[in-house]
């Protein structure tokens, strides 16, 4: 029996009595609903709401689904008899529905009997329209068509139970049933043979994927944010103004400007063509190339392309204006302290498209007035009620103090904090689980601190740290390490004996530091300033007497004036080609952290402190480290980009050194004698292009775990002593062009988990490699994108390669490969790449691919050596590979047949398999999203492909498949129902979108007969017919193309086949452009004559009867003919609108928040 207990029958059958603990649970749930639903900022109370008929499914499907949701960590609401009739149940349930991000409706035989269920359903569909909630229907033991059409026993029950009720209400219920039943969902009467477990798993996957598509993290407790959001929204004119709106959010540090901006970003960013949130502008611009990185991030966020285009600031300004200037975007620029920063980000009313919104957060109101922003919002401090609530959430983990005594103390704390949110959060966390006498003492301390000195309030938490070690960690982070990755900061702190593994968690608990999703250490400005003020306080005007010097201008002053003292523990200076005397360091006896970038020092290095623990000197200017430079205490030495010829003159023993990084030392000709650094753990000699060998003493490094020799182009081998090391976990020897051999003793390196030997001269893998039981990644990829093909000389791999139990990734790209062993034992293998490996049928059979149960990606492309009599011609069944999602068979020119494929597959690429004749039945390939079969000239048809089109397919490329039957092509064209996906791209004047990859490519020279309008060339124009009671829901476009006369087909491999579509509604004076792109990246004579067809969502065109519309198609290929048809909601097309995350970008349903009449016929997932 499930814990939800009794079934939900008629309303009056609900029990009136229950046990005390049940009543308590009910009260707790009601309290949660009331408290959370009072928010208006879409702060979801629950992640999932389950609507069902208890008598039918409580103790079977719905109960199982609820438990699966709980096991997946998903916060689901189920009406488990905790809400009784007579306890304002309607309002509570409605609040629960409104506060749920996703609603799952389980339709069953008796669902329509219940007014209760239908009221829920009506509210769910209302919230779908108004709040954009995701609604997922499940049909349990009931035909979907019976629900859609209110037919069969389902319709009879509905009429019987509700025939005499209010006509308007019944009409609304009917509409809600029809609308919900037409959504994409699951049919347990037909799918998975009715197997509940499979369907539940798919539902969990769908829900999890949707929940992961979230906005920015705002705060644990969003107290008081709603009213402030509404204030700002009133200044934004979202959706009503066609002008660019620039609004400033101003206030003191820690008052919640960034939190407010994040909440607004989360609310609106999906409603714009593109969006960008630029955090910590002030901090970022202080870093090397910081402004360029901000410009690049803004460009990439808006254009959705990752290729870097900006090298310097001045170019960045022009790139932003030229590439992004026509987009309707939502941009947040956070923590600006100089107007020049905004100018360099091209922030003005002419830089973005009409209707764009730019939010700027800053402490400086004058800066906003200089920029002439449209409005300025001054963030106000919290009132007493909000302050007590926020303090309580952190101090007591409840919404209010637990008793009267703590309430009085809380009011006194709130008074001292002056309504500053950050102070309330930090102090609340500091006071958590403290007795009242401790509160009293801290309040007394707070009262002695002047209110204007906000950082002094926060210093209470600093003073409350247990020991000097944690205080030093905090000060080091605040001065040097904000924004750095934890894996970088921890070794630095550890080298200074600061024990970060215990100290950092304490700082996080005290809300003094945070760690973001990228595992970077972050700190609020107010806390950062507080830490730096602590450092400055000892001698405000003399940085030479500070414990830490973090600003370049202060470091220059200290070194120029030689005013340093033994107080300085850390100093950083990034100043190109600056020069100082070494004597400037003479008095810095306690200096432990030194970070220099392209700084030159003249004089004797004996003056540098001998207490250094961490030396990071980019562009070290000398040819060797002088003997007098004492580094006996150093734990890490980074001398990247140095002028070193050899490492040091005579270092003596550096017993404490754990990390040595000499990467990009182009002139280094000799590695160090490792006997002097016996405790080294990490060695990086990457891109030391003139390094001929590694000193044999490397074999003495018993703690060495990481070795990177990438790009040591003349290195031929490693000393045999190296292979005796049991501690090495990672070895990179990529692009060591002369490296010929891995020693047989590599099998003794029992800790080795990653071996990457791409683009080397290795001819054979040692057989002992099979003894590496911890090896997870093995790469022998000799593909060089700068040359044609590859030249790998490996001919054989060890017979027992399949006995590596931990291997997760295997990449072998060797054209001369003659044999491959069975891979049956690779039970953990997820990624297998065997590109251009001379595969034959016999080799494929020997490998036993079907046994790789964990495989997710398989690349067998370019195995097309036609001279072999038994060359690769058939692919065995891969149906057992239930986790495989990506299969690449491009240019397997002798491939004739592909057997059964796993239904998990989402992408198949078999381009230019020009002998391919046989494909498997695609009827159940419901997960397939992209399929590339272009150039498969022998292919006649793909059985069942029309069924696959109805589920998830978004791109089908069969250009160059010249033997396809006319019946098959017509069936595919008629069955294509995908609208979108849509992502945004700056292209030409007007509102711009990039919708790739999507659509169909087929070989053809004619537009299908069923198109309403057909034109010569790529220019179309038409009047929208006036049809009363009907709306245009999509535009179907089609065109046929030929290569232009002056196009060199020999160059088409590198050619960008793209289609630009410009739609102009001359009646409404609006212009819209979209660019569907074929994304396989290889374009050849398959596209000499082809047809493209796709559907565009009409919501952007705003088409109405009588509108005069012009469509212009632009392509590098000659457009011969073009066609256009309009799809009306009355025709019930089987269209799907994609809402998934594609290629790392977020796509939203165009009809969310509006009247979605598109999905008249559902697509069962």
N, C-alpha and C positions, 0 to 999 in steps of 0.2 A: 504493500500500500504506500503510495506517495505521500509525502508530508503535507501536500496541499489539502488532503482529506476529502470531504464530501463533494459530490458533483453539484454543479450549479443548475438547478431545475428552474421552475417558475419562480418569480420574484418572491412570492409569499412563502416559499418552502425554505427560506434561509433560517437557520437556527437563531433563536433569541438569546440563548445562554451559552456561555463558554467558560473555560477555565481561566483562572486569574492570569496565568502567564500568557494566554492567548489575548486576553483583553489588553495586557501591557504591550504585547507586540503590535496589536491594532492601534493603540494610542501612539506608539512610536512611529508607525507608518503614517498615520494621519498628521502627526507633527511634522514629519519630514516633508510631506506633500504641501502642507500649508506654508511652512517656512520657505521652502525652495521655490514654490510657484509664485510667491510674491514678487519674484524677480521678473523683469521684462526684457532681459538681455539674452534670451535663449540659453540660459544656464540650465541644462537638462537635468531633471531630477533622476530619471532613469534612462538607461541606454536603449532598452527594449520594452515595449508594452505588448502583452499577449491578449488578444481578443479571441474568445472561443466559446463554444456551447458546452458547459460542464458535463451535461448528461452524456454527450457523445465522446468527448476526447480528454476529459480531465485525468482519467486514470490510465490513459494509454498515450497517444501521440503527444498531446500538449504537455502532459506530465514529464514525458521523456525529454521533450525539447527544453522544458524549463530547467531540468537537471543538467542537461548538456550546456545550456547557457551559463549556469552557475559554475560548472567545471571549467569553462573557458574563461572565467573571470569577468563575465559580462553581467552588468547590473540590470536585471530584468524585473518588471512588475507583473505579478500574476494575482488576480483577485482570488485569494485563497480563503475566502470567508472571514477575513479580518475586518472587512467593512460591512456593517450590518444595515439592513433597511431601517429607516427611521433615524439614522445618524448622518443626515445630509449627505447620503451616499452618492447621489447624482453629482453634486458639486465636487466631491472628493475624487470620484472616478474621472470626471472630466478634467480635473487638474492633473491627475496622473497621466492621462492621455496627452494633454497639452505639454507636459513636462518630459515626454519621452522622445528620444531622437529617432527611433525606429519603431514602427508598429507592425507586428505580424498578426495577420487575420487567418484563423483556421476555420475555413468554411466546412461545415459538415451537414448531415441530413436535416438536423433539427435547428440549425443556426437561425433560419428565418422564422422559426416559431416564436422566438423570444424578442419581445419589445426591447428588453434590456440590451441584447446583442446589437440590435439595429440602431439604438440610440448611440451605443459605443461607436459603431461603424460610421454613422453620420458625423460624429465629432472627429473621428480619425481622418476622414476624407476632407473635412473642413481644415484641420491642422496641416494636412498635406499641402493644401493650397496657400494657406496664410503663413505657415512657418517653414515650409519646405521639407517637412518630414519625409523620410523614406517609408513607403508602405509595401509590404511583401505579403501577397496572398498565398495560402496553402489550401489545396482542395483535397479534403480527406473523405474518401468513400463517397464522393459526389462528383458528377461530371461538371467541368468548368462551364460548359455551354448552358447547363441548367441554371447556374447562378447568373451568367451573363444575360440570359433571355428570360429568367424567371419562369422556366418551363419544367416539365417533369414533376416528380414528387416534390421537389424543392419549391417550385412555383405554386403548386396546389396548396402546400402547407402555408405559404405566405398569404395567399388569398383567403384561406380559411381562417387564419388567426387574425388578420388585420383588415379584412374587407369592410368592416363596419367602423373603422377608426377614421380620424380626421383625414380628409382627402389630401390636404397639403402635406401632412406628415408622411403619409403613405407614398406620395409622389417623391418626396425627398429620399425616403428609404430606398425606393426603386432605383433612383438615380445613383445613390451611393453604392448599391449592390452592383449595378452595371459598371460603374467607373472602377470600382475595386477589382472586379473580376477580369477586367481588361488589362490589368497591370501584369508585368512579368512576375511569375511566381512558380510554384511547384504543384504538379498534379500527381498525387499518390495513387491514382487509379491507373496511370499509364507508365510512370517513370520508375526505374529501379525495381521493376516487377513488384511495386508496392512496398519495397523494403524500406521501412522507416529509418533505419540507421543511416543509410546512404543519403536520404533526403535531409535528415537532420544535420549530417556533416556538411552538406552543401549550403544549408541555411547558415550554419555557424561560420563557414568560410565567407559567405556573402556579407554577413553582418560585421565580421571582424575586419574585412577589407574596407567597408564603408566607415567604420569607426576610426580606422587608422588615417582616414583622409580628413584630418582635422587642421585647425588653424594654429596660431601661436599660443604657447602657454601664457596665461595671463597671471593668475595668482591662485593660491590654495583657497582663499576666501575672498570672493569678489564683493566685499561689503561696501555699500555706498556708491557703487559704480554706475548703477542704472540711471539715477537722476542726472549725473554728470554726463553720461552718454547722450541723454535726451537734449541736454543743453547744447552740446556740440552739434548733434544732428540737426538742430534747428538752424545752425549756421551754415550747414553744408549744402542744403538744397539738393539733396540726392534725387536724381531722376526728374527734377523739375527745371533745373538750370542747364542750358546748353553751353554756358561759359565755363572756363577753367576756374575752379575755386581753390584759393590758397588760404588755409586757415591755420593760425598759430595757436598752440596750446602752451601756455606760459605759467610758470610758478617756481617756487623754490625747490631745491633738491629734496627728493624723498617724498614729495607731496602726492605722487601718483600720476605724473604726466605720461610716463611710458606705459604704465598699466592701462590707463585710459585709451591711449593710442592703440595698444594691442587689441583691446576689446572692440574698438571701432573697426580696426582692420579685419578682425575675425567676422564681424557682422556684415561687412560690405565687400570684401575683396573678391568674392566669387561672382559678384554682380557686375563686375567691370571686365573689359577686354583682357586686362592684365593687371598685375599688382606687384608691389615691391615694398618690403619693410627694411629700411637701412638702420640698423641699431648702432648705438654708441659712436656717433659720427665724431664727436670731439676726441674720444680716445683713439679711434681708428686713424684719424688724420695726423696724430702724433707719431704714428709708426712709419717705418720706411715704406714708401709707395702707398701709403694709406689712402690718399685721395684717389689714386688710380684704381685701387681695389674697390672703393665705393662706386666709382663710375662704372667699372666693369660689372659689379653686382647689379646695379640698376639696369644696365643694358641687357644683361643676361636674363634677369627676372622678367623684363618686359618682352624681350624678343624670343625668350624660351630657347635660346641657343647657347651652348657652352663654349664654343670656340672663342678664344680671347681675341679681342680686336683693338684694345686700348693699351698703348704703351706709355703714353705720357698725358699729362693733365689737359693741355691745350687741345690735343686731338680728341680727348674724351668729351670735352664740351661739344664739339662739332658732331661727334658720333651720336650723342644723346639727342641733339636737336634734329639731325638729319634722319636717323634711323627710327626714332621713337616719337617724332613730333606729331604724328597723326593718329595716335592711339588714345582711346578713352581708358584711362588708367586710374588706379587708386594707389597713391604712393605715400608712405610715411617716412619722414626723415627725422630720426630721433637724436636728441641731445646735441643740438647745434650750439656753438658758442661764438662763431664768427660768420658774418654775412658772406665772406669770401667762400666759405664752404658751400653755401647754397648756389652761389654764382658758378662755381666749378661743377656743380651738379645740374647746371642749366635750369634752375628753378625760376621760372617766370611764366607769365600767362600765355606766352607764345610757344612754349616748348612741348606742350602735350595737346592731345586731341580734345575736341569739344566735349564738355561734360566731365572732364577729368577732375579729380580732387587730389590735392596735395596737403598733407598734414605735417606740421613742423612742431616738434617739441623743443623747448629751450627755457633757460632761466632768464634770458635777456630779452625783455619786452622791446627795448630800443632796436634790437636787431630786426625784429618783426616789422617795426615801423619803417626802418630803412628799406626793407624789401617791399613795402607797400602791399602787405597781405590784405585780403578782403575782410577778414575778421580776426579778432584775438579773443581767445577764451582763457580767462584767468582761473586756474584750478583753485578751489577754495579748500581750506582745511575741513576735516570732518567735524560734524557737530557732536555733542556729547553722546547721544544715542548710538550713532555710528561708531564712535570711538570705543565705547564700552563693548559693543558687539565684536569689533575687530580684536580688541585686547583680550576679550574672553575666549575667542576662538583659539588664540595662541597660548594663553596662559592656563586655560581650563579645558580646552578642546570641546567647549559647548558654547551656545549662543549668549549665555549670561553667567554672571558669577554664581557659585553654588549656594551662597548664603549671604545674609545681610552684612556680615563683617567684611567678607571679600568684596561686596558691592561698594561699601564705603571706601575701602582701600583702592578699588578700581577707579572710582571717581577721582581720587586724589592723584593717581598715576596719570589718568587722562588729562587732568588739569595741567600737570607738569609737562606733558607731551605736546600740548597746544594743538591737538588734532592732527598731528603729522603721521600719516599712515605708516611710513617706514619705522619711525620711532616706536609706534604702538606694536608693530610686528616684532621688532627686535627685542624690546623690553618685555613684551608678553612671553616670548620664547625663553628669555632669561629668567623670568619669574615662574615659569612652569614648574609645578610640583614643589613649590617653596612654601614653607609655613608663614603664617601671618607676621611673625616677628621679623622674618627676613624682608617681607614686603615693607614693613615699617622702617627698617633701617635704610632700604634703598630709596624709599620716598623721601626720607630726610636728606639723603645724598642728592636726589634730584632737585630738591628745593633750593639747594645752594648753587645750582648752575643757572646762569642767565639764559632766559628763553631764546634770545637771538643766536646764541651759540649752540646751534642744533647738534653739531658734531660732538659737543661735550656730553650731550645726553646719550649719544650712542657709545661714548667712551665707557659708560658704566658697564656695558657688556664686555668691552675689551678688558677693563680692570677686573672683571669677574672671571677671566680665564685662569685656569688652575695654576699655570706656571709660566716662566719666562719663555720656554720653548714654544708654547702655543702662541704667545704674544709675538715672538719673532716670526713664526710662520705667517701670522696675519699681516705683519708689517712688510715682510718680503713680498707677499702676494699683492698687497695694495700698491707697492712701489714698482714692482718689476714683472709680475706674472699674470696680470689680468688678461684673459683671453687666450692664454697658453693651454696646450693640451696637458691633461693630468700626467700622461706618460713622460712628458718633458719636465714638468715641475717637480714631480716626486723625486726623481734622481738628484735634481739640484738641491732640494731641501735635505734629502737624505745625506748628500755629500757634506752638508754643514752640520750633521748630527742633530737634525731637528725632528726626526721621527714623524714623517708626514702620514704614514699609514694610521697612526693613532690621532695625530693632531688635526688633520683636515676634516675627518668625520665630526670631531667636536665643533669645529668652526661652522660646519654645515648645520649641525643641530642648533647652534646658537643663532642661526640666520645671519652669520657674518660673511659667509661666502656661499655661492651656489655652483652647481655643475650643470651645464646645459646638455642638450642632446648630442652634441659633438664631443662630449667629455672634456669641455674646456672649463677652466676655473673662471668664474665671473663674480663680480662684486658691485653692489649698487654704488652710484656716484657718491652718495652721502657717506657711506662707510669707507669708500676709498679716500675721500677727502679727509675724513676723520683720522684714518691711519697716517696719511701724509702730514696732517697737521701735528700729530703726535711727534713725528720725526723732526718737523721744523721747529717745534716749540722750544727746544733746548737753546737754539740760537738762530732766531728767525732770519736774520740778515746775513748770516755767514754759513753757506752750505758746506764749507770745509769742516765744520764741526757737527754736521748731521751724521746720523748713523747710516743713512742711505741717500744716494744722489741719483735720481732717476730722470731728470730733465736734462736734455743736451746742453741748454744754455747754462745751467748751474754747473754741469760737469766741465764745460769749457772754462768757466770762471775759476773753478778749483784747480784745474791743471795749468791754466795760463798763469794764474797768480801764485801757483805752488802753495796754496793755502790749506791743503789737506791735513787732516789730523788723524790720530789713532782712534778717533770715534767712528770713522767711516768703515762700514762692513761690506757695502755693496755699491758699485758704480757702473753705470751704463752710458755709452757715448756712441752715437751713430753720426759721424760727420766725415763726409768723403774728403780724403786727402788732407786731413788735418794733421798738424805736427806739433808735438810737445816734447818737453825734456823728461827723461826718466826720473830725474830728481823730484819731479812733482809727486811721485808716489812714495818718497822716502819716509814720510811720517805716517803713512797709512799702514801701521803695523798689524791692524786687525782686519784688513781687507780680505774677504773670503770669496766674494762674487765679483768678477770683472767681465764686462761684456763690451767689447770694442768692435767697431766696424770700419775698416779701411782707415785706421788711425796709425800714424807713424810716430815712433818714439826715438829720440836721439839721445845718445849717452849710454852709460853703463847700465846693464840690466840688473846689476847687483842692488839697485835701489828699489826694484819691484818687491813687493812684500812676499815673504816666504810662508805666509799662512793661507795662500790662495787655495780654495777647494774646487772652484769652478771657473775655468778660463775659457771664454768664448771670444775668439779674435778672428773675425772674418777678414781675409786679405792680409794675413800676417806678412810683414814686409821683408823679413830676413831670409837668408838661404839656409839657415839652421838655427836651432834654439841655442843661445849661448850657454856655456857651462855655468856662468854666474847667475843665470836666471833660475832661481831655486824653486822647484815645483814639487818638492818632497811631500807636501801635504795635499797635492791636487788629486781629486777623485775623477774629474773629467776635463779633458782638453779638446776643444773644438778649434781647429785652425783651417777651416774650409777656405778654398780659393787662395791659398798661401803661395809664397814664392820659395818655399822650401825645396832644396836640392836633396838634402838628407835631413833627418829629423833633429837630432841634437848632437852637439859637440861631444859632450860627456855628461850624461844626466845623473850618473849614479843610479842607485836602485830607487824606483818610484813605487814603493810597496802599496800605496793607497790608490793608485790609478786604476779605475775600472772602465773608463770610456776613453777611446782615442779616435778622433774623427779628423782625417786629413783629406777629405773629399775635395775634388776639383783642384788639387795641387798639381798643376800641369807639368811642373818641372821636377817633380820628385823622382829620383832615380834609385833610391835605396830605402827599403823599409827599415824600421828600427830593429835593434837587437832586443828581442822580446824578453830576454833573460833579465833585463832591468825593470820590467813591468810585469811581475809574476802573477798579479791578481787581476789582469785585464779580463773584462767580461764582454766588451763590445768593441769591435775593430771595423772602421769604415775607411777604405782606401778607394772609394768609387771615383772613376774618371781621373785617376792618376795615370795619364796616358803614356808616360815614359818610364813607368815602373816595370823592370824586366823580371823581377823575382821577389819572392817573399822569404825573409830570413828564416833559416831552418829552426831557429830557436822558438818559433811559434808553437812547436810541439810541446813546449814546457808550460803552456798556458792552460792549466787544469780547470780554470773557471770560465774559459772563453765560450760564449753561447751564440754570438751573432757575428758573422763575417760578411762584409759586402765589398766585393772586388769588381763590381760592375764597371765596364768601360775601361779596364786596364788592358789596353789594346795589344801590348807586346808581351803580356804575361803568358808564358807557355805552360806552366805547371805549378803545382803546389808541392812543397817539400814532403817527403814521405812521413816525416814526423807529425805533420798536420793530421794525417788520417788516424793517428792513434788517440786523438782527443775524444773522450766520451761525453764531453759537455756541450759540444756545438749542436745547436738546434736549427740554425738558419745559415745557409750558404748561398750567396749570389755570385755567380761568375758570368753573368750575361755580357754579351758584346766583348768578351775577351777573345778576339778574333784568332789569336794564335794558340789558344789553350787547346791542347791535343788529347789529353788523357786524364781520366780520373783513376786514381790508384785502386787496385783490387782491395786494399785494406779499408776502403771506405765503408765496407760492411761492418767494421768494428765501431763505427761512429753511432752508437746505439741511441743517442738522443736526437739525431737529425730528423727534423720534421718537414723542412722545406729545402728543396734543392732545385735551383733555377739555373739552367745552363743554356740559355737561348743565344743563338748566333755565335757559336764557338766552332773550333775545328775538331771537336771530339768525334772520333770515328766509331767508337764502340763503348757501350756501357759495361762496366765490370759486372760479372755475374754475382758478385757478393752483395750487390745493391739490394737483392731480395731479402737480405738479413735485416734491413732497416725497418723493423716492425712499427716504429713510430712515424714513419714518413707519411705525410699528409698531402704534400704537393710536389709533383715532379714535372718539370717543364724542359723540353728539348726543342723548342720552337725556333726554327731558323728563318722564319719569314721576316724579310726586311722590306718595309713599305717604300723604301727609296730605290729598290731594285726590282726587276721583273723576276717573279718566281722565287725559288730558294735553292740553296746549294748544299744542303745538309748531306754529310757524307756517312752518316750512321746507316749501316745495312742491317744490323740485327740488334735485338734487345734480349735480355736474359729470358730463358725459358720459364723461369719461375716468377716472372713479374707479377703474375696473378696471385702471388702469395703474400702481398703486402696488405695486411688487414686494415690499416688505418688510412690508406690512400683515398683522398677526396677529390683530387684534381690531377689529371694526366693529360699533358699536352705534348704531342709528338708530331712535328711537321717535317718529315724527312722523305724526300722524293726517292732516294735510293734504298729505302727500306725493303728488305727481301723477306722478312719473316716477322710474325708477331705471335706471341704465345696466347694461351687461353687466359681470359680475364675473369674467370668464374669466381675466383676468391676475393675479388675487390668489392666486398659487400657494402663499403662506405663510399664508393666512388660516386660523385655527383656531377662532375664535369669531365667529359672525355672529348678530346680534340685530336683527330687523326687526319688533318688536312694534307692532301698531296702526298700520301704515304704509299702509293703504288699498291693499293689494296686490290686483292683478287677475291673471287668467290670462295676459294679455299681458305684464304686468310680470314675472311669474314666469318666463315663457319667455325674455324678454330678459335676465334676470339670469344665465341659464345656470348654475344651481346645481350641476349635475352635474360641472362642470369644477373645482370647488374641492377638489382632491385632498388637502389638508391639514386639511380641516374636521373638527372634533371635536364642536362644539356648534352647533345651529341652532335658533333660536327665531323662529317665524313666527306666534305666537299673536295673537289678537284682530283678525285681518284678516277682518272679517265685515260690511262695509258692504253691506247688502242692496239699497240703492237703485240701485246701479250695475248696468246690464244685463249686463255681462260680468265680474261680481265673481268673486273667487277661488273656483273650484269644483273644481279638480283639481290634484293634486300630481304633477309629473313624476317619472320614475324617478330615484331617488337611489342606486341600487345601486352606482354607480361610486365613491361616497364611502366608501372602505374604512376610514377612520379615524373616521367619525361614530359617536358613542356616545350622544348626547342629542339628541332631536328633540321640540320643543314646538309643538303646533298647536292649543292650547286656544282655544275660542270662535271658531273659523273657521266661522261659521254657514252658509256656503254651500258648504263643502267637501263634495263628493260622493264623490270617489274618491282613494285613495292608491295610487300605483303601487308597483313593487318598492322594497323598503327594503334598505339594506346589512346584511349579516349581523353586522356589528360592533356594531350598535345594542344598548345595554343598557337604555335608558329611552325610552319613547314616551308622550307625553301628548297625547291628542286629546279631552279632556273637552269636553262641550257642543258638539261638532260635530254639530248635530242634523239635518243633511242627509246625513251620511256613510252611504253604502250599500256601498261596495266597499273591501275591504282586500286586501293582497297575501297570497300563500301564506306561512304562517308555519312551514312544515315544517322549514326550515333556519335559523330564527332562534334558534340555540342559545345566544346570549349575552344574550338579553333577560331582564332581571331585574324590571323594573317596567313595567306597561302600564296606562294610565288611559284608558278609553273610556267613562266614565260620561256619561250624557246623550246618547249617540249613538242616538237613538230609531229611526232608519231601518235600523240595522244588523241583519242577519238571522243572520250567522255570520261567523267568521274561519276560513278554510280552513287546516288544518294546525296550528291552535293547540294541539291536544291533543299534538302531537309536541313543540312548544316547551316545554310544561309539564314534560316529562320531563327537561329539561336544567338550566335555570338560573332559571326564573321563580319569584319569591318573592312578588309581589303582582300580582293581576289585578282591576281594578275595572271592572265593566260594569253597575253600578247605573244604572237609568234606560234601559237598552237594552231597551225593551219589546217589540221585534219579534223577539227571539231565538227560534229554534225550540226546541221541547222537547228534541229529539234532541241539538242542540248543547249545551244547558245540562247535560243529563245526562252527556254525554261529558266535559265540562269538570269537573264535580263528581267524577265517578269517576276522572278522570285526575290530579287535583291530588295531588301527592306531596311537597309542601315542608313540612318541619318546622323551625320557626324562621324567620329568625334570632332569637337571643335576646340582648337587652341589658337592663340592670337599671334600675329606675325606682322611686322611693319613692312609694307610693300609699296603701295601707291596711295595717291590722295584718297581720302575718305576713310571710313571705318574699315579696319582690316582684320582678317582672321586667317589662320593657317589650319587647315582641316586634315592634315595628313597623319598617317596614310589612310586613305579611304577610297571607296569606289571599286569599279570593275574595269579591268583592261582585257579586251578580247580582240582577236584578229577579225577585222570587218571593214568594209568600205561603205556600208549603208546604215542609215538611221532606222531603227525599228518602225514598222508601219503604224503602231499604236500611238506614236507621238502626235500631240495636237498641232504643233507648228514645226516645220522643217525649213531650214534656210541654207543657202550656199554660203560658205565661209563661216567665220566665227562671230558675226554680229547678228543679233536677234532682237526683234521688238514686237510687242503685242499689247493689246488691251485686255485687262482682266475682266472676264465676263461677270455680270451681276446675277448671282444666284441667291435668292432670298432664303435666309435661314442656314446658309452654308458659309464656311470659312476656309480659306486656303491654309493648309497645314504644312505643305512642303512644295518645293519646286524640283522637278526632275529634269536634269540636264544630260545631254549626250552630245558627243562630237566624234567625228572620225578624223584621223590625222595621218600625215605623211611626212617623212623627213624632207626638209627643205633642200633645194637643188644644190646649194653651196655648202651643205653639211657633210663633213668628211666622216663616213661611217667607221673608218678605222679608229677614230677618236671617241666613239660613242661609249666605250667602257667607262670613260670618265665624265660622261655627259649627264647633266641634270635635267631629267625629264620632269618638267613641272607645268602645271596648268593654272593660269591666273584667270579668275572669273570676277568680272566687275558687273554688279547689278545696280542699275539706276532707276529709281522710281521718280520719273519726271513730274508726276502729278504732285507728289509730296516733297519733291526736291531733296531726296535722300540718296546717298550713295553708299554702297556696301561692297566689299571685295573679300574674296575667299580664295585660298590657294591649296587645293588638294595635291599632294605630292606622292609620287611613287618612291618608296624609301629603301628599296633593296640596294641602291648604290651602284648598280651595274646596268648600263643602258647600251644596247647594241642593235643589230639590224632586226631584232624582234619587233621593234617599234617603227619600222618603215611604214607599215600600214596597220592601224589599230583603231579600236573604238574604246572610248571611256564613257562610263555612265555613273552618275551619282545623284544623291538626293541632298538638297540643302534645306535646313530648317527655315521656315518662313517667318518666324517671329521677328527676325531682324529686318525683314523687308516691309512689314506692316501693310500687306497688300489688301486692297478692297476693290470691290466691283467698280469698273470705270477707270482704274489707274492705268496710265500708260507706262510700260516698263521696257527698259532696254537692257540686254545682257550682252556683254562683250567677253569673248574667250581669247586669251593670249597665251601662246606657247612658243617655244623654240622650234616646234614642229609646225608644219603647215596645216591649218585647220581647213579641211575640205567641206564638210557639211556639219551642221549643228541642229539640234532639236531641243525643244522645251515642252514640258507638260506641267500642268498644275494638279496637285492632289488636294481633294476637298474632304472635309471631315465626314461628309455623308457617304463617302465611298468605302469607309472602313478599311483602309489599307493596313496590311500587316507590317507596320513600320516599327523599328526599334530605335530608341534614342539612347546612345551610349552614355553612361554616367560614371564609368570606371576611371581609375588613374591609369594613364597611358604614357609610356616613355618618361616617367617621372613628373608628369604634368597632370593637373587636376581638371577634369572636365565635368561640367554640371549640366543637368537636363535643361534644355532651353525653356521648358514649360513649367519648371518649378516656380511656384508663386503665382501662376496664372491658370488659365483654363486649358488643360491639356486634353485635347480631343484626338491626339495622334494615335495612341496605342489602342485602337478599337478592337484588335484581335491580339490576345496575349502571346508572349513568347515564354515558353516554359523552360526554366533554367536547368 
